[in-house]
């Protein structure tokens, strides 16, 4: 391993990537909790920020915001449509509402209000969606938001951020407050390793190269960034030097970074804990097919629903683990 391939990683992460002990030894936290922590700090700094909940405040820990700022916290119960409509109304008064629920409910149950009440008038609402992808391993298919990124990406005026770890989650939450317009923030239910720190150069719409490489590129978001890094380390042991890009902002996609990776490495694999259709893989493919078609392969949830089970076991079963990403990289390199 050559440590200087990496950028912005916490010091202990480099050796753990090589040892296959990352999930056993690294500090971990669900990014839904990182969101709740970020909101406490944001609430102190910005009196316009309010939190709306749909009966998930204990699960996501936004009840701590309610305890600290009771006049700026609103629990709508299991009424996500009403919550989204109310968030739109609050935004018209100059408030900055963070509408908090699970991804399946934000992107499907309340989709009418998300589209017509928030995005159509381009109101300054932040949708904080936990339980993205199949990260709600124990909760089963009804709570696994495997389609949310694709659904929200299809809506005009949408901005979508899927941060990789606790630190980048906080940076995304704070950046969203400064952004004027709808933002969809995607968080994990299950713990993910803390791979970055707050020195990470987060900016909405700008992907970040976290590992240098010239043989191929892996472009990943949310919890699969860490799987991409593990895959790159395994490939390095075989003599392959693979770039890893954290594409935390799905929309607007950083096309410049995608095209630079295509030109400089000649092969790309995308990795997302989201359905195979309409998400990160589709977005990257659209850029490449119009500008620089190169060998490419997509990692994502295929045309199936998942099941209940431990998080890492589900990643393995549904083809999202580092092993599958590494195999895809070897395939696209062969096609160069």
C-alpha positions in Angstrom: 0.0 0.0 0.0 1.2 3.5 -0.9 -0.4 5.8 1.7 0.0 8.9 -0.4 -2.6 7.6 -2.9 -5.2 8.7 -0.4 -6.7 12.1 0.4 -8.7 13.3 3.4 -8.9 9.9 5.2 -8.5 9.8 8.9 -5.0 8.5 9.7 -6.1 5.1 11.1 -8.2 4.3 8.1 -5.3 3.5 5.7 -4.0 0.5 7.6 -7.5 -0.8 8.3 -8.4 -0.8 4.6 -5.5 -3.1 3.9 -6.3 -5.4 6.9 -10.0 -6.1 6.2 -10.7 -5.0 9.7 -12.3 -1.7 8.9 -15.8 -2.6 10.1 -14.5 -4.4 13.2 -12.1 -1.7 14.4 -13.0 1.7 13.0 -15.3 4.1 14.8 -18.8 3.8 13.3 -22.1 5.6 13.5 -25.3 5.7 11.4 -25.3 8.9 9.5 -28.9 9.5 10.7 -27.3 10.2 14.1 -24.7 12.5 12.5 -27.6 14.4 11.0 -29.2 14.9 14.4 -25.9 16.0 15.9 -25.4 18.5 13.0 -28.8 19.9 13.6 -28.1 20.7 17.2 -25.1 22.9 16.1 -27.0 24.4 13.2 -29.9 25.3 15.5 -27.5 27.3 17.7 -26.1 29.2 14.8 -29.2 29.8 12.7 -32.5 30.7 14.3 -34.4 30.3 11.0 -33.8 26.5 11.1 -36.7 24.4 12.2 -37.1 20.6 12.3 -40.2 18.7 11.2 -40.7 15.0 12.1 -43.1 12.3 11.0 -43.0 10.2 14.2 -39.3 9.3 13.7 -37.7 11.7 16.2 -36.6 8.9 18.6 -35.2 6.7 15.7 -33.2 9.6 14.1 -32.5 11.4 17.5 -34.0 14.7 16.4 -35.9 14.5 19.7 -32.7 16.1 21.1 -33.3 19.1 18.8 -36.9 19.2 20.2 -35.6 19.2 23.8 -33.2 22.0 23.1 -35.4 24.1 20.7 -39.0 23.1 21.6 -40.5 26.1 19.7 -38.7 25.1 16.5 -39.6 21.5 16.5 -42.8 20.0 15.0 -43.9 16.4 15.1 -46.6 15.6 12.5 -47.0 11.9 13.4 -47.4 9.4 10.6 -48.5 12.1 8.2 -45.6 12.6 5.8 -47.8 14.4 3.2 -48.9 16.9 5.7 -45.4 17.4 6.9 -44.1 18.2 3.4 -46.9 20.6 2.7 -46.3 22.3 6.0 -42.6 22.5 5.3 -43.4 24.3 2.1 -45.6 26.8 3.9 -42.9 27.4 6.5 -40.3 28.1 3.8 -42.5 30.8 2.3 -42.2 32.7 5.6 -38.4 32.7 5.6 -37.8 29.7 7.8 -35.5 26.8 6.8 -37.4 23.6 7.5 -35.7 20.2 7.6 -38.5 17.7 7.0 -37.3 14.5 8.6 -38.5 10.9 7.8 -37.5 7.7 6.2 -36.5 7.6 2.5 -39.4 5.3 1.5 -41.9 7.8 2.9 -40.1 11.0 1.7 -39.7 9.8 -1.8 -42.9 7.7 -2.3 -45.7 8.3 0.2 -45.3 12.1 0.1 -44.1 12.4 -3.5 -47.0 14.5 -4.6 -46.2 17.2 -2.0 -42.5 16.9 -2.5 -42.9 17.5 -6.2 -45.7 20.0 -6.4 -45.5 21.9 -3.1 -41.7 22.0 -2.7 -39.8 21.5 -6.0 -42.3 23.1 -8.4 -42.1 26.5 -6.6 -38.4 25.8 -5.8 -38.9 26.4 -2.1 -36.1 26.4 0.5 -37.0 23.0 2.1 -34.4 20.4 3.2 -35.7 16.8 3.1 -33.7 14.7 5.6 -34.3 11.1 4.6 -32.9 8.3 6.8 -32.9 4.6 6.0 -31.6 5.1 2.4 -30.9 2.1 0.2 -30.9 -1.4 1.8 -29.0 0.0 4.8 -32.1 -0.7 7.0 -31.0 -4.3 6.9 -33.1 -5.6 9.8 -36.2 -3.6 8.8 -37.0 -5.3 5.6 -38.3 -4.2 2.2 -41.0 -1.9 3.5 -38.4 0.4 5.1 -35.6 0.0 2.6 -35.5 3.1 0.4 -33.7 1.5 -2.5 -35.5 3.7 -5.1 -35.3 7.1 -3.5 -32.3 8.6 -5.2 -33.7 7.7 -8.6 -37.1 9.1 -7.9 -36.0 12.4 -6.5 -33.4 12.8 -9.3 -36.2 12.7 -11.8 -37.8 15.8 -10.3 -36.9 19.3 -11.7 -35.1 21.6 -9.3 -33.9 18.8 -7.1 -30.5 18.7 -5.4 -29.5 15.4 -4.0 -26.7 14.7 -1.5 -25.7 11.2 -0.3 -22.8 11.6 2.1 -20.4 8.7 2.9 -19.8 9.0 6.6 -20.5 10.9 9.8 -18.2 13.9 9.1 -19.3 14.4 5.5 -22.9 14.1 6.7 -22.5 17.0 9.1 -20.8 19.1 6.3 -23.7 18.3 4.0 -26.3 19.3 6.5 -24.6 22.6 7.2 -24.0 23.3 3.5 -27.7 22.6 2.8 -28.7 25.4 5.1 -26.7 27.8 3.1 -28.1 26.6 -0.2 -31.3 28.4 -1.4 -33.6 25.8 -2.8 -34.8 22.2 -2.2 -32.2 19.7 -1.0 -32.7 16.0 -0.5 -30.2 14.6 2.1 -29.8 10.8 2.2 -28.7 9.0 5.4 -28.0 5.4 6.5 -29.9 3.5 9.1 -27.0 1.1 9.9 -23.6 2.2 11.1 -20.9 3.1 8.7 -17.2 3.7 9.4 -16.0 7.2 10.1 -13.5 7.5 7.3 -13.2 11.3 6.9 -12.9 14.3 9.3 -14.3 17.8 9.1 -11.3 19.0 7.0 -12.9 17.2 4.0 -13.5 19.8 1.3 -17.2 19.4 1.0 -19.0 21.6 -1.6 -22.5 20.9 -3.1 -22.1 19.7 -6.7 -18.3 18.9 -6.4 -17.2 15.3 -6.3 -13.9 14.6 -4.4 -11.1 12.3 -5.4 -10.2 10.4 -2.3 -7.8 8.0 -3.8 -5.5 8.6 -6.8 -5.3 6.0 -9.6 -4.6 5.6 -13.3 -5.9 2.2 -14.3 -9.6 2.7 -13.7 -12.0 4.8 -11.6 -14.6 3.9 -9.1 -17.3 6.6 -8.6 -19.4 5.9 -5.5 -21.7 7.6 -3.1 -23.2 7.2 0.4 -22.1 4.0 2.2 -20.5 2.4 -0.9 -17.6 4.9 -0.8 -16.0 2.8 1.9 -16.7 -0.4 -0.1 -15.0 1.3 -3.1 -12.0 2.1 -1.0 -11.7 -1.5 0.3 -12.0 -2.7 -3.3 -9.3 -0.3 -4.5 -7.0 -1.6 -1.7 -7.6 -5.2 -2.8 -6.9 -4.3 -6.4 -3.7 -2.6 -5.4 -2.5 -5.9 -4.0 -2.8 -7.2 -7.6 -0.8 -4.3 -9.0 -3.8 -2.2 -10.2 -3.9 1.5 -9.3 -7.5 2.6 -9.0 -9.0 6.0 -8.5 -11.9 6.4 -6.0 -14.2 9.4 -6.3 -16.7 10.3 -3.6 -19.6 11.6 -5.7 -21.6 12.8 -2.7 -23.8 15.1 -4.8 -25.8 13.0 -7.2 -27.6 16.0 -8.6 -26.1 18.3 -9.9 -23.6 15.7 -11.0 -19.9 16.8 -11.2 -19.5 16.1 -14.9 -16.0 17.6 -15.0 -14.7 15.1 -12.5 -16.4 12.2 -14.4 -15.0 13.3 -17.7 -11.5 13.8 -16.2 -11.7 10.2 -14.8 -12.7 8.9 -18.1 -9.9 10.7 -20.0 -7.2 9.8 -17.4 -8.1 6.3 -16.4 -10.1 5.0 -19.4 -12.5 2.8 -17.5 -15.2 3.5 -14.8 -17.2 1.5 -12.3 -20.1 3.2 -10.4 -21.1 1.9 -7.0 -24.4 2.9 -5.2 -26.7 1.3 -2.6 -29.7 2.2 -4.8 -31.6 0.6 -7.6 -29.7 0.0 -10.8 -31.9 2.3 -12.7 -31.9 6.1 -12.7 -29.4 6.8 -9.9 -25.6 7.4 -9.9 -24.8 4.8 -12.5 -27.4 6.2 -14.9 -26.2 9.7 -14.3 -22.5 8.9 -15.0 -23.5 6.8 -18.1 -25.5 9.7 -19.5 -22.4 12.0 -19.3 -20.1 9.4 -20.8 -22.3 8.3 -23.7 -22.7 11.9 -24.8 -19.1 12.9 -24.4 -16.6 10.1 -24.1 -17.9 6.5 -24.2 -15.5 4.2 -22.4 -15.7 0.8 -20.8 -18.1 1.2 -17.8 -20.0 -1.1 -15.4 -22.6 -0.3 -12.8 -22.9 -1.7 -9.3 -26.4 -1.3 -7.7 -29.4 -3.2 -6.6 -30.7 -5.1 -9.6 -34.4 -5.6 -10.5 -35.4 -7.1 -7.1 -36.5 -6.2 -3.6 -34.1 -7.1 -0.8 -34.8 -8.9 2.4 -34.2 -8.5 6.1 -30.7 -9.3 7.3 -27.4 -8.0 8.7 -26.2 -5.0 6.7 -22.9 -6.4 5.4 -24.5 -9.7 4.5 -27.1 -7.9 2.4 -24.4 -5.9 0.6 -22.7 -9.3 -0.2 -25.9 -11.0 -1.3 -27.1 -8.2 -3.6 -23.8 -7.6 -5.3 -22.8 -4.3 -3.6 -19.8 -5.4 -1.6 -16.1 -4.5 -2.2 -15.6 -8.0 -3.7 -18.2 -7.2 -6.4 -16.9 -3.8 -7.0 -13.3 -5.1 -7.5 -14.5 -7.8 -9.9 -16.3 -5.1 -11.9 -13.1 -3.0 -12.1 -11.1 -5.9 -13.4 -13.7 -6.5 -16.0 -13.7 -2.9 -17.3 -9.9 -2.8 -17.3 -9.9 -5.9 -19.5 -12.2 -4.1 -21.9 -10.0 -1.0 -22.3 
